[in-house]
Amino acid sequence: MDYGFDCPYVIEGEVEQVIEEFGKHTTEEHGIEYSTEALTQFILRQQS
Ligand SMILES: [Zn+2]
């Protein structure tokens, strides 16, 4: 996915699940805690 930084992380599934898992990933792996709203924008942009 392209979220403004280099990250090979890929996740598929229900949007709600993806948001939760991706939020954990960015927090734990990148030290960036995005809001649910920001995460939703990333996911929706990626899927469209
Ligand atoms: Zn990552």
mmCIF file of the protein (N, C-alpha, C, O) and its ligand, coordinates in Angstrom:
data_MODEL
# 
_entry.id   MODEL 
# 
loop_
_entity.id 
_entity.type 
_entity.pdbx_number_of_molecules 
1 polymer     1 
2 non-polymer 1 
# 
_entity_poly.entity_id                      1 
_entity_poly.type                           'polypeptide(L)' 
_entity_poly.nstd_linkage                   no 
_entity_poly.nstd_monomer                   no 
_entity_poly.pdbx_seq_one_letter_code       MDYGFDCPYVIEGEVEQVIEEFGKHTTEEHGIEYSTEALTQFILRQQS 
_entity_poly.pdbx_seq_one_letter_code_can   MDYGFDCPYVIEGEVEQVIEEFGKHTTEEHGIEYSTEALTQFILRQQS 
_entity_poly.pdbx_strand_id                 A 
# 
loop_
_entity_poly_seq.entity_id 
_entity_poly_seq.num 
_entity_poly_seq.mon_id 
_entity_poly_seq.hetero 
1 1  MET n 
1 2  ASP n 
1 3  TYR n 
1 4  GLY n 
1 5  PHE n 
1 6  ASP n 
1 7  CYS n 
1 8  PRO n 
1 9  TYR n 
1 10 VAL n 
1 11 ILE n 
1 12 GLU n 
1 13 GLY n 
1 14 GLU n 
1 15 VAL n 
1 16 GLU n 
1 17 GLN n 
1 18 VAL n 
1 19 ILE n 
1 20 GLU n 
1 21 GLU n 
1 22 PHE n 
1 23 GLY n 
1 24 LYS n 
1 25 HIS n 
1 26 THR n 
1 27 THR n 
1 28 GLU n 
1 29 GLU n 
1 30 HIS n 
1 31 GLY n 
1 32 ILE n 
1 33 GLU n 
1 34 TYR n 
1 35 SER n 
1 36 THR n 
1 37 GLU n 
1 38 ALA n 
1 39 LEU n 
1 40 THR n 
1 41 GLN n 
1 42 PHE n 
1 43 ILE n 
1 44 LEU n 
1 45 ARG n 
1 46 GLN n 
1 47 GLN n 
1 48 SER n 
# 
loop_
_struct_asym.id 
_struct_asym.entity_id 
A 1 
B 2 
# 
loop_
_chem_comp.id 
_chem_comp.type 
_chem_comp.mon_nstd_flag 
ALA 'L-peptide linking' y 
ARG 'L-peptide linking' y 
ASP 'L-peptide linking' y 
CYS 'L-peptide linking' y 
GLN 'L-peptide linking' y 
GLU 'L-peptide linking' y 
GLY 'peptide linking'   y 
HIS 'L-peptide linking' y 
ILE 'L-peptide linking' y 
LEU 'L-peptide linking' y 
LYS 'L-peptide linking' y 
MET 'L-peptide linking' y 
PHE 'L-peptide linking' y 
PRO 'L-peptide linking' y 
SER 'L-peptide linking' y 
THR 'L-peptide linking' y 
TYR 'L-peptide linking' y 
VAL 'L-peptide linking' y 
ZN  non-polymer         . 
# 
_pdbx_entity_nonpoly.entity_id   2 
_pdbx_entity_nonpoly.name        ? 
_pdbx_entity_nonpoly.comp_id     ZN 
# 
_pdbx_nonpoly_scheme.asym_id         B 
_pdbx_nonpoly_scheme.entity_id       2 
_pdbx_nonpoly_scheme.mon_id          ZN 
_pdbx_nonpoly_scheme.ndb_seq_num     1 
_pdbx_nonpoly_scheme.pdb_seq_num     101 
_pdbx_nonpoly_scheme.auth_seq_num    101 
_pdbx_nonpoly_scheme.pdb_mon_id      ZN 
_pdbx_nonpoly_scheme.auth_mon_id     ZN 
_pdbx_nonpoly_scheme.pdb_strand_id   A 
_pdbx_nonpoly_scheme.pdb_ins_code    . 
# 
loop_
_atom_site.group_PDB 
_atom_site.id 
_atom_site.type_symbol 
_atom_site.label_atom_id 
_atom_site.label_alt_id 
_atom_site.label_comp_id 
_atom_site.label_asym_id 
_atom_site.label_entity_id 
_atom_site.label_seq_id 
_atom_site.pdbx_PDB_ins_code 
_atom_site.Cartn_x 
_atom_site.Cartn_y 
_atom_site.Cartn_z 
_atom_site.occupancy 
_atom_site.B_iso_or_equiv 
_atom_site.pdbx_formal_charge 
_atom_site.auth_seq_id 
_atom_site.auth_comp_id 
_atom_site.auth_asym_id 
_atom_site.auth_atom_id 
_atom_site.pdbx_PDB_model_num 
ATOM   1   N  N  . MET A 1 1  ? 0.839   -1.200 0.000  1.00 0.00 ? 1   MET A N  1 
ATOM   2   C  CA . MET A 1 1  ? 0.000   0.000  0.000  1.00 0.00 ? 1   MET A CA 1 
ATOM   3   C  C  . MET A 1 1  ? 0.873   1.249  0.000  1.00 0.00 ? 1   MET A C  1 
ATOM   4   O  O  . MET A 1 1  ? 2.036   1.208  0.402  1.00 0.00 ? 1   MET A O  1 
ATOM   5   N  N  . ASP A 1 2  ? 0.308   2.340  -0.449 1.00 0.00 ? 2   ASP A N  1 
ATOM   6   C  CA . ASP A 1 2  ? 1.027   3.606  -0.465 1.00 0.00 ? 2   ASP A CA 1 
ATOM   7   C  C  . ASP A 1 2  ? 0.412   4.526  0.577  1.00 0.00 ? 2   ASP A C  1 
ATOM   8   O  O  . ASP A 1 2  ? -0.656  5.098  0.359  1.00 0.00 ? 2   ASP A O  1 
ATOM   9   N  N  . TYR A 1 3  ? 1.088   4.665  1.706  1.00 0.00 ? 3   TYR A N  1 
ATOM   10  C  CA . TYR A 1 3  ? 0.554   5.553  2.735  1.00 0.00 ? 3   TYR A CA 1 
ATOM   11  C  C  . TYR A 1 3  ? 1.501   6.695  3.033  1.00 0.00 ? 3   TYR A C  1 
ATOM   12  O  O  . TYR A 1 3  ? 1.498   7.250  4.132  1.00 0.00 ? 3   TYR A O  1 
ATOM   13  N  N  . GLY A 1 4  ? 2.299   7.036  2.062  1.00 0.00 ? 4   GLY A N  1 
ATOM   14  C  CA . GLY A 1 4  ? 3.171   8.179  2.239  1.00 0.00 ? 4   GLY A CA 1 
ATOM   15  C  C  . GLY A 1 4  ? 4.535   7.810  2.776  1.00 0.00 ? 4   GLY A C  1 
ATOM   16  O  O  . GLY A 1 4  ? 5.399   8.674  2.929  1.00 0.00 ? 4   GLY A O  1 
ATOM   17  N  N  . PHE A 1 5  ? 4.742   6.519  3.066  1.00 0.00 ? 5   PHE A N  1 
ATOM   18  C  CA . PHE A 1 5  ? 6.077   6.075  3.424  1.00 0.00 ? 5   PHE A CA 1 
ATOM   19  C  C  . PHE A 1 5  ? 6.251   4.662  2.898  1.00 0.00 ? 5   PHE A C  1 
ATOM   20  O  O  . PHE A 1 5  ? 5.275   3.981  2.586  1.00 0.00 ? 5   PHE A O  1 
ATOM   21  N  N  . ASP A 1 6  ? 7.487   4.232  2.804  1.00 0.00 ? 6   ASP A N  1 
ATOM   22  C  CA . ASP A 1 6  ? 7.770   2.940  2.217  1.00 0.00 ? 6   ASP A CA 1 
ATOM   23  C  C  . ASP A 1 6  ? 7.368   1.822  3.162  1.00 0.00 ? 6   ASP A C  1 
ATOM   24  O  O  . ASP A 1 6  ? 7.896   1.711  4.268  1.00 0.00 ? 6   ASP A O  1 
ATOM   25  N  N  . CYS A 1 7  ? 6.433   0.997  2.722  1.00 0.00 ? 7   CYS A N  1 
ATOM   26  C  CA . CYS A 1 7  ? 5.966   -0.096 3.561  1.00 0.00 ? 7   CYS A CA 1 
ATOM   27  C  C  . CYS A 1 7  ? 5.428   -1.219 2.682  1.00 0.00 ? 7   CYS A C  1 
ATOM   28  O  O  . CYS A 1 7  ? 4.525   -1.001 1.875  1.00 0.00 ? 7   CYS A O  1 
ATOM   29  N  N  . PRO A 1 8  ? 5.972   -2.395 2.834  1.00 0.00 ? 8   PRO A N  1 
ATOM   30  C  CA . PRO A 1 8  ? 5.527   -3.518 2.013  1.00 0.00 ? 8   PRO A CA 1 
ATOM   31  C  C  . PRO A 1 8  ? 4.332   -4.250 2.607  1.00 0.00 ? 8   PRO A C  1 
ATOM   32  O  O  . PRO A 1 8  ? 3.890   -5.271 2.081  1.00 0.00 ? 8   PRO A O  1 
ATOM   33  N  N  . TYR A 1 9  ? 3.822   -3.721 3.697  1.00 0.00 ? 9   TYR A N  1 
ATOM   34  C  CA . TYR A 1 9  ? 2.745   -4.409 4.410  1.00 0.00 ? 9   TYR A CA 1 
ATOM   35  C  C  . TYR A 1 9  ? 1.497   -4.513 3.546  1.00 0.00 ? 9   TYR A C  1 
ATOM   36  O  O  . TYR A 1 9  ? 1.027   -3.522 2.986  1.00 0.00 ? 9   TYR A O  1 
ATOM   37  N  N  . VAL A 1 10 ? 0.974   -5.715 3.447  1.00 0.00 ? 10  VAL A N  1 
ATOM   38  C  CA . VAL A 1 10 ? -0.247  -5.938 2.675  1.00 0.00 ? 10  VAL A CA 1 
ATOM   39  C  C  . VAL A 1 10 ? -1.224  -6.697 3.545  1.00 0.00 ? 10  VAL A C  1 
ATOM   40  O  O  . VAL A 1 10 ? -0.858  -7.670 4.204  1.00 0.00 ? 10  VAL A O  1 
ATOM   41  N  N  . ILE A 1 11 ? -2.460  -6.253 3.546  1.00 0.00 ? 11  ILE A N  1 
ATOM   42  C  CA . ILE A 1 11 ? -3.479  -6.961 4.308  1.00 0.00 ? 11  ILE A CA 1 
ATOM   43  C  C  . ILE A 1 11 ? -4.786  -6.902 3.540  1.00 0.00 ? 11  ILE A C  1 
ATOM   44  O  O  . ILE A 1 11 ? -5.121  -5.890 2.924  1.00 0.00 ? 11  ILE A O  1 
ATOM   45  N  N  . GLU A 1 12 ? -5.518  -8.005 3.587  1.00 0.00 ? 12  GLU A N  1 
ATOM   46  C  CA . GLU A 1 12 ? -6.797  -8.052 2.904  1.00 0.00 ? 12  GLU A CA 1 
ATOM   47  C  C  . GLU A 1 12 ? -7.861  -8.543 3.872  1.00 0.00 ? 12  GLU A C  1 
ATOM   48  O  O  . GLU A 1 12 ? -7.560  -9.229 4.848  1.00 0.00 ? 12  GLU A O  1 
ATOM   49  N  N  . GLY A 1 13 ? -9.087  -8.190 3.595  1.00 0.00 ? 13  GLY A N  1 
ATOM   50  C  CA . GLY A 1 13 ? -10.182 -8.641 4.433  1.00 0.00 ? 13  GLY A CA 1 
ATOM   51  C  C  . GLY A 1 13 ? -11.258 -7.573 4.520  1.00 0.00 ? 13  GLY A C  1 
ATOM   52  O  O  . GLY A 1 13 ? -11.299 -6.635 3.724  1.00 0.00 ? 13  GLY A O  1 
ATOM   53  N  N  . GLU A 1 14 ? -12.118 -7.740 5.498  1.00 0.00 ? 14  GLU A N  1 
ATOM   54  C  CA . GLU A 1 14 ? -13.161 -6.751 5.709  1.00 0.00 ? 14  GLU A CA 1 
ATOM   55  C  C  . GLU A 1 14 ? -12.529 -5.420 6.095  1.00 0.00 ? 14  GLU A C  1 
ATOM   56  O  O  . GLU A 1 14 ? -11.514 -5.387 6.791  1.00 0.00 ? 14  GLU A O  1 
ATOM   57  N  N  . VAL A 1 15 ? -13.123 -4.343 5.650  1.00 0.00 ? 15  VAL A N  1 
ATOM   58  C  CA . VAL A 1 15 ? -12.552 -3.018 5.880  1.00 0.00 ? 15  VAL A CA 1 
ATOM   59  C  C  . VAL A 1 15 ? -12.295 -2.773 7.366  1.00 0.00 ? 15  VAL A C  1 
ATOM   60  O  O  . VAL A 1 15 ? -11.233 -2.280 7.747  1.00 0.00 ? 15  VAL A O  1 
ATOM   61  N  N  . GLU A 1 16 ? -13.263 -3.117 8.193  1.00 0.00 ? 16  GLU A N  1 
ATOM   62  C  CA . GLU A 1 16 ? -13.115 -2.886 9.630  1.00 0.00 ? 16  GLU A CA 1 
ATOM   63  C  C  . GLU A 1 16 ? -11.916 -3.647 10.195 1.00 0.00 ? 16  GLU A C  1 
ATOM   64  O  O  . GLU A 1 16 ? -11.184 -3.143 11.046 1.00 0.00 ? 16  GLU A O  1 
ATOM   65  N  N  . GLN A 1 17 ? -11.735 -4.860 9.705  1.00 0.00 ? 17  GLN A N  1 
ATOM   66  C  CA . GLN A 1 17 ? -10.628 -5.693 10.168 1.00 0.00 ? 17  GLN A CA 1 
ATOM   67  C  C  . GLN A 1 17 ? -9.297  -5.142 9.672  1.00 0.00 ? 17  GLN A C  1 
ATOM   68  O  O  . GLN A 1 17 ? -8.315  -5.099 10.412 1.00 0.00 ? 17  GLN A O  1 
ATOM   69  N  N  . VAL A 1 18 ? -9.279  -4.722 8.411  1.00 0.00 ? 18  VAL A N  1 
ATOM   70  C  CA . VAL A 1 18 ? -8.059  -4.169 7.824  1.00 0.00 ? 18  VAL A CA 1 
ATOM   71  C  C  . VAL A 1 18 ? -7.633  -2.915 8.583  1.00 0.00 ? 18  VAL A C  1 
ATOM   72  O  O  . VAL A 1 18 ? -6.453  -2.725 8.877  1.00 0.00 ? 18  VAL A O  1 
ATOM   73  N  N  . ILE A 1 19 ? -8.602  -2.069 8.894  1.00 0.00 ? 19  ILE A N  1 
ATOM   74  C  CA . ILE A 1 19 ? -8.305  -0.838 9.625  1.00 0.00 ? 19  ILE A CA 1 
ATOM   75  C  C  . ILE A 1 19 ? -7.684  -1.154 10.980 1.00 0.00 ? 19  ILE A C  1 
ATOM   76  O  O  . ILE A 1 19 ? -6.708  -0.524 11.388 1.00 0.00 ? 19  ILE A O  1 
ATOM   77  N  N  . GLU A 1 20 ? -8.246  -2.116 11.658 1.00 0.00 ? 20  GLU A N  1 
ATOM   78  C  CA . GLU A 1 20 ? -7.740  -2.480 12.983 1.00 0.00 ? 20  GLU A CA 1 
ATOM   79  C  C  . GLU A 1 20 ? -6.327  -3.050 12.898 1.00 0.00 ? 20  GLU A C  1 
ATOM   80  O  O  . GLU A 1 20 ? -5.442  -2.658 13.658 1.00 0.00 ? 20  GLU A O  1 
ATOM   81  N  N  . GLU A 1 21 ? -6.126  -3.978 11.967 1.00 0.00 ? 21  GLU A N  1 
ATOM   82  C  CA . GLU A 1 21 ? -4.814  -4.614 11.836 1.00 0.00 ? 21  GLU A CA 1 
ATOM   83  C  C  . GLU A 1 21 ? -3.764  -3.632 11.332 1.00 0.00 ? 21  GLU A C  1 
ATOM   84  O  O  . GLU A 1 21 ? -2.626  -3.640 11.802 1.00 0.00 ? 21  GLU A O  1 
ATOM   85  N  N  . PHE A 1 22 ? -4.140  -2.797 10.386 1.00 0.00 ? 22  PHE A N  1 
ATOM   86  C  CA . PHE A 1 22 ? -3.193  -1.830 9.849  1.00 0.00 ? 22  PHE A CA 1 
ATOM   87  C  C  . PHE A 1 22 ? -2.845  -0.779 10.896 1.00 0.00 ? 22  PHE A C  1 
ATOM   88  O  O  . PHE A 1 22 ? -1.709  -0.310 10.969 1.00 0.00 ? 22  PHE A O  1 
ATOM   89  N  N  . GLY A 1 23 ? -3.827  -0.422 11.696 1.00 0.00 ? 23  GLY A N  1 
ATOM   90  C  CA . GLY A 1 23 ? -3.555  0.520  12.776 1.00 0.00 ? 23  GLY A CA 1 
ATOM   91  C  C  . GLY A 1 23 ? -2.531  -0.034 13.745 1.00 0.00 ? 23  GLY A C  1 
ATOM   92  O  O  . GLY A 1 23 ? -1.629  0.679  14.184 1.00 0.00 ? 23  GLY A O  1 
ATOM   93  N  N  . LYS A 1 24 ? -2.675  -1.313 14.077 1.00 0.00 ? 24  LYS A N  1 
ATOM   94  C  CA . LYS A 1 24 ? -1.700  -1.974 14.950 1.00 0.00 ? 24  LYS A CA 1 
ATOM   95  C  C  . LYS A 1 24 ? -0.324  -1.976 14.302 1.00 0.00 ? 24  LYS A C  1 
ATOM   96  O  O  . LYS A 1 24 ? 0.685   -1.712 14.956 1.00 0.00 ? 24  LYS A O  1 
ATOM   97  N  N  . HIS A 1 25 ? -0.297  -2.276 13.013 1.00 0.00 ? 25  HIS A N  1 
ATOM   98  C  CA . HIS A 1 25 ? 0.968   -2.350 12.291 1.00 0.00 ? 25  HIS A CA 1 
ATOM   99  C  C  . HIS A 1 25 ? 1.698   -1.002 12.285 1.00 0.00 ? 25  HIS A C  1 
ATOM   100 O  O  . HIS A 1 25 ? 2.885   -0.931 12.604 1.00 0.00 ? 25  HIS A O  1 
ATOM   101 N  N  . THR A 1 26 ? 0.986   0.052  11.924 1.00 0.00 ? 26  THR A N  1 
ATOM   102 C  CA . THR A 1 26 ? 1.658   1.352  11.862 1.00 0.00 ? 26  THR A CA 1 
ATOM   103 C  C  . THR A 1 26 ? 2.135   1.792  13.243 1.00 0.00 ? 26  THR A C  1 
ATOM   104 O  O  . THR A 1 26 ? 3.194   2.407  13.371 1.00 0.00 ? 26  THR A O  1 
ATOM   105 N  N  . THR A 1 27 ? 1.359   1.480  14.265 1.00 0.00 ? 27  THR A N  1 
ATOM   106 C  CA . THR A 1 27 ? 1.746   1.858  15.622 1.00 0.00 ? 27  THR A CA 1 
ATOM   107 C  C  . THR A 1 27 ? 2.969   1.073  16.077 1.00 0.00 ? 27  THR A C  1 
ATOM   108 O  O  . THR A 1 27 ? 3.923   1.641  16.609 1.00 0.00 ? 27  THR A O  1 
ATOM   109 N  N  . GLU A 1 28 ? 2.931   -0.242 15.862 1.00 0.00 ? 28  GLU A N  1 
ATOM   110 C  CA . GLU A 1 28 ? 4.000   -1.096 16.383 1.00 0.00 ? 28  GLU A CA 1 
ATOM   111 C  C  . GLU A 1 28 ? 5.255   -1.060 15.530 1.00 0.00 ? 28  GLU A C  1 
ATOM   112 O  O  . GLU A 1 28 ? 6.368   -1.055 16.057 1.00 0.00 ? 28  GLU A O  1 
ATOM   113 N  N  . GLU A 1 29 ? 5.082   -1.035 14.211 1.00 0.00 ? 29  GLU A N  1 
ATOM   114 C  CA . GLU A 1 29 ? 6.240   -1.128 13.317 1.00 0.00 ? 29  GLU A CA 1 
ATOM   115 C  C  . GLU A 1 29 ? 6.796   0.235  12.921 1.00 0.00 ? 29  GLU A C  1 
ATOM   116 O  O  . GLU A 1 29 ? 7.994   0.369  12.674 1.00 0.00 ? 29  GLU A O  1 
ATOM   117 N  N  . HIS A 1 30 ? 5.947   1.228  12.860 1.00 0.00 ? 30  HIS A N  1 
ATOM   118 C  CA . HIS A 1 30 ? 6.391   2.535  12.387 1.00 0.00 ? 30  HIS A CA 1 
ATOM   119 C  C  . HIS A 1 30 ? 6.341   3.606  13.471 1.00 0.00 ? 30  HIS A C  1 
ATOM   120 O  O  . HIS A 1 30 ? 6.846   4.714  13.284 1.00 0.00 ? 30  HIS A O  1 
ATOM   121 N  N  . GLY A 1 31 ? 5.735   3.273  14.596 1.00 0.00 ? 31  GLY A N  1 
ATOM   122 C  CA . GLY A 1 31 ? 5.650   4.250  15.666 1.00 0.00 ? 31  GLY A CA 1 
ATOM   123 C  C  . GLY A 1 31 ? 4.739   5.415  15.335 1.00 0.00 ? 31  GLY A C  1 
ATOM   124 O  O  . GLY A 1 31 ? 4.836   6.491  15.925 1.00 0.00 ? 31  GLY A O  1 
ATOM   125 N  N  . ILE A 1 32 ? 3.840   5.175  14.366 1.00 0.00 ? 32  ILE A N  1 
ATOM   126 C  CA . ILE A 1 32 ? 2.895   6.232  13.971 1.00 0.00 ? 32  ILE A CA 1 
ATOM   127 C  C  . ILE A 1 32 ? 1.489   5.746  14.295 1.00 0.00 ? 32  ILE A C  1 
ATOM   128 O  O  . ILE A 1 32 ? 1.046   4.707  13.806 1.00 0.00 ? 32  ILE A O  1 
ATOM   129 N  N  . GLU A 1 33 ? 0.804   6.507  15.121 1.00 0.00 ? 33  GLU A N  1 
ATOM   130 C  CA . GLU A 1 33 ? -0.548  6.107  15.493 1.00 0.00 ? 33  GLU A CA 1 
ATOM   131 C  C  . GLU A 1 33 ? -1.555  6.948  14.723 1.00 0.00 ? 33  GLU A C  1 
ATOM   132 O  O  . GLU A 1 33 ? -1.847  8.087  15.087 1.00 0.00 ? 33  GLU A O  1 
ATOM   133 N  N  . TYR A 1 34 ? -2.079  6.361  13.651 1.00 0.00 ? 34  TYR A N  1 
ATOM   134 C  CA . TYR A 1 34 ? -3.064  7.080  12.840 1.00 0.00 ? 34  TYR A CA 1 
ATOM   135 C  C  . TYR A 1 34 ? -4.430  6.992  13.479 1.00 0.00 ? 34  TYR A C  1 
ATOM   136 O  O  . TYR A 1 34 ? -4.745  6.029  14.178 1.00 0.00 ? 34  TYR A O  1 
ATOM   137 N  N  . SER A 1 35 ? -5.240  8.010  13.230 1.00 0.00 ? 35  SER A N  1 
ATOM   138 C  CA . SER A 1 35 ? -6.622  7.964  13.676 1.00 0.00 ? 35  SER A CA 1 
ATOM   139 C  C  . SER A 1 35 ? -7.392  6.973  12.801 1.00 0.00 ? 35  SER A C  1 
ATOM   140 O  O  . SER A 1 35 ? -6.983  6.665  11.681 1.00 0.00 ? 35  SER A O  1 
ATOM   141 N  N  . THR A 1 36 ? -8.493  6.491  13.325 1.00 0.00 ? 36  THR A N  1 
ATOM   142 C  CA . THR A 1 36 ? -9.326  5.581  12.548 1.00 0.00 ? 36  THR A CA 1 
ATOM   143 C  C  . THR A 1 36 ? -9.746  6.231  11.229 1.00 0.00 ? 36  THR A C  1 
ATOM   144 O  O  . THR A 1 36 ? -9.831  5.571  10.194 1.00 0.00 ? 36  THR A O  1 
ATOM   145 N  N  . GLU A 1 37 ? -10.003 7.525  11.290 1.00 0.00 ? 37  GLU A N  1 
ATOM   146 C  CA . GLU A 1 37 ? -10.408 8.249  10.082 1.00 0.00 ? 37  GLU A CA 1 
ATOM   147 C  C  . GLU A 1 37 ? -9.303  8.231  9.027  1.00 0.00 ? 37  GLU A C  1 
ATOM   148 O  O  . GLU A 1 37 ? -9.565  7.996  7.847  1.00 0.00 ? 37  GLU A O  1 
ATOM   149 N  N  . ALA A 1 38 ? -8.076  8.481  9.458  1.00 0.00 ? 38  ALA A N  1 
ATOM   150 C  CA . ALA A 1 38 ? -6.948  8.480  8.532  1.00 0.00 ? 38  ALA A CA 1 
ATOM   151 C  C  . ALA A 1 38 ? -6.724  7.086  7.945  1.00 0.00 ? 38  ALA A C  1 
ATOM   152 O  O  . ALA A 1 38 ? -6.475  6.935  6.750  1.00 0.00 ? 38  ALA A O  1 
ATOM   153 N  N  . LEU A 1 39 ? -6.817  6.087  8.796  1.00 0.00 ? 39  LEU A N  1 
ATOM   154 C  CA . LEU A 1 39 ? -6.649  4.708  8.334  1.00 0.00 ? 39  LEU A CA 1 
ATOM   155 C  C  . LEU A 1 39 ? -7.729  4.350  7.319  1.00 0.00 ? 39  LEU A C  1 
ATOM   156 O  O  . LEU A 1 39 ? -7.453  3.697  6.313  1.00 0.00 ? 39  LEU A O  1 
ATOM   157 N  N  . THR A 1 40 ? -8.954  4.782  7.588  1.00 0.00 ? 40  THR A N  1 
ATOM   158 C  CA . THR A 1 40 ? -10.058 4.512  6.670  1.00 0.00 ? 40  THR A CA 1 
ATOM   159 C  C  . THR A 1 40 ? -9.778  5.119  5.305  1.00 0.00 ? 40  THR A C  1 
ATOM   160 O  O  . THR A 1 40 ? -10.043 4.497  4.277  1.00 0.00 ? 40  THR A O  1 
ATOM   161 N  N  . GLN A 1 41 ? -9.241  6.336  5.296  1.00 0.00 ? 41  GLN A N  1 
ATOM   162 C  CA . GLN A 1 41 ? -8.920  6.996  4.033  1.00 0.00 ? 41  GLN A CA 1 
ATOM   163 C  C  . GLN A 1 41 ? -7.865  6.212  3.257  1.00 0.00 ? 41  GLN A C  1 
ATOM   164 O  O  . GLN A 1 41 ? -7.980  6.051  2.042  1.00 0.00 ? 41  GLN A O  1 
ATOM   165 N  N  . PHE A 1 42 ? -6.848  5.729  3.947  1.00 0.00 ? 42  PHE A N  1 
ATOM   166 C  CA . PHE A 1 42 ? -5.812  4.921  3.296  1.00 0.00 ? 42  PHE A CA 1 
ATOM   167 C  C  . PHE A 1 42 ? -6.436  3.695  2.644  1.00 0.00 ? 42  PHE A C  1 
ATOM   168 O  O  . PHE A 1 42 ? -6.180  3.393  1.479  1.00 0.00 ? 42  PHE A O  1 
ATOM   169 N  N  . ILE A 1 43 ? -7.249  3.006  3.408  1.00 0.00 ? 43  ILE A N  1 
ATOM   170 C  CA . ILE A 1 43 ? -7.829  1.741  2.936  1.00 0.00 ? 43  ILE A CA 1 
ATOM   171 C  C  . ILE A 1 43 ? -8.757  1.973  1.751  1.00 0.00 ? 43  ILE A C  1 
ATOM   172 O  O  . ILE A 1 43 ? -8.675  1.274  0.742  1.00 0.00 ? 43  ILE A O  1 
ATOM   173 N  N  . LEU A 1 44 ? -9.627  2.947  1.879  1.00 0.00 ? 44  LEU A N  1 
ATOM   174 C  CA . LEU A 1 44 ? -10.607 3.202  0.823  1.00 0.00 ? 44  LEU A CA 1 
ATOM   175 C  C  . LEU A 1 44 ? -9.924  3.657  -0.456 1.00 0.00 ? 44  LEU A C  1 
ATOM   176 O  O  . LEU A 1 44 ? -10.327 3.272  -1.554 1.00 0.00 ? 44  LEU A O  1 
ATOM   177 N  N  . ARG A 1 45 ? -8.893  4.473  -0.313 1.00 0.00 ? 45  ARG A N  1 
ATOM   178 C  CA . ARG A 1 45 ? -8.161  4.950  -1.476 1.00 0.00 ? 45  ARG A CA 1 
ATOM   179 C  C  . ARG A 1 45 ? -7.486  3.777  -2.178 1.00 0.00 ? 45  ARG A C  1 
ATOM   180 O  O  . ARG A 1 45 ? -7.431  3.705  -3.406 1.00 0.00 ? 45  ARG A O  1 
ATOM   181 N  N  . GLN A 1 46 ? -6.970  2.856  -1.351 1.00 0.00 ? 46  GLN A N  1 
ATOM   182 C  CA . GLN A 1 46 ? -6.254  1.707  -1.909 1.00 0.00 ? 46  GLN A CA 1 
ATOM   183 C  C  . GLN A 1 46 ? -7.210  0.775  -2.665 1.00 0.00 ? 46  GLN A C  1 
ATOM   184 O  O  . GLN A 1 46 ? -6.834  0.175  -3.672 1.00 0.00 ? 46  GLN A O  1 
ATOM   185 N  N  . GLN A 1 47 ? -8.424  0.663  -2.177 1.00 0.00 ? 47  GLN A N  1 
ATOM   186 C  CA . GLN A 1 47 ? -9.357  -0.311 -2.740 1.00 0.00 ? 47  GLN A CA 1 
ATOM   187 C  C  . GLN A 1 47 ? -10.111 0.221  -3.949 1.00 0.00 ? 47  GLN A C  1 
ATOM   188 O  O  . GLN A 1 47 ? -10.704 -0.559 -4.695 1.00 0.00 ? 47  GLN A O  1 
ATOM   189 N  N  . SER A 1 48 ? -10.099 1.529  -4.155 1.00 0.00 ? 48  SER A N  1 
ATOM   190 C  CA . SER A 1 48 ? -10.863 2.095  -5.259 1.00 0.00 ? 48  SER A CA 1 
ATOM   191 C  C  . SER A 1 48 ? -10.060 2.070  -6.558 1.00 0.00 ? 48  SER A C  1 
ATOM   192 O  O  . SER A 1 48 ? -10.553 2.511  -7.596 1.00 0.00 ? 48  SER A O  1 
HETATM 193 ZN ZN . ZN  B 2 .  ? 4.808   -1.125 7.513  1.00 0.00 2 101 ZN  A ZN 1 
# 
